[in-house]
Amino acid sequence: MQKLILIVKFDFCIFNLQHFMSKFGTYIQESYDELVHKVSWPSWSELQQTTLIVLVSLAIITLLVLGMDAASKFVLKDLIYNMAGK
């Protein structure tokens, strides 16, 4: 009886693996078709323009974080700790 259950479980595992692999293969094929035929890729000038926008935004956000860090350091270290006498 245990041998039969083991064979049934083994067959079920093989079926699940085959089902998974067929679905995975379909997923890969559909992904490739979508990337090649359905996606509209930006032109070189659009890519350069959006890259420049991202870099400028990154610089602005970096400066804002740097400013907030310096302000919090000033408030905590120079004002509060010095007022507490430490």
N, C-alpha and C positions, 0 to 999 in steps of 0.2 A: 504494500500500500504506500509506504514511504517513497519507494522507488518511482511509483506512478506520479505521486505529487511532485517529486523532484523533476521528473521529465516534463510535466505540465508547466511548472514554473520556469524551467529552462526554455521551453518553446515560447512561452509568453514573453520572456526577456528578449529572445531573438526577434520576435514579432515587433516588440516595442522599439528595438534598435533599428530594425529595417524601416519602420514607420518614421522614426526620428530622422534617419539618414535621407529618406525620400523627401521629407518636408524641408530638411536643411538644404538639399540640392535644389529644390524648387525656390527656396528663399534666395540662394546665391544667384540663380539664373534670373529671377525677377529683379533683383537688385542691380545686376549688370545691365539688363535691358533698360531699366529706369535711368541709370547713370548715362548710358550711351544715347538713348533716344528721346527721353522726356525732360531731362534737366537742361535748363538754359544757362550756359556758363557766361560769366561776364566777359566783356571785351578787355583788352589790355589796359586801355585808358580808364575804364570803370574800376578795374582792379587797383590801379595806382591811386585813383582818387579816394576810394574807400580806405585803402591802406594809410594814406596820409591823414584822413579823418580819425582813424583809430589811433595813430601815433600822437596826434595833437591832443586828443581826448585823454590818452594815457598820461601825457606830460602834465596836463591840467590837473587831473585827479591826483597824480603823484605830488604835485606842489601843494594841493589842498591837504593831503594827509600829512605831508611834512610840516605845514603850517599848524595843523591841529596838534601834532606831536610836540612841536616847539612851544605852543601856547600851554598845553597841559603840563609840560615840564616846568615852565616858568611859574605857573600857578601853584603846582604842588611843591616843587623844590624851593623856589625862591621866596614865595609868599607864605605858604602854610607852614613848612618846616622851619623857616627862620622865625616866624611869629611864635612858634611853639618852643623856640629856644634850642632846637636840636641841630 
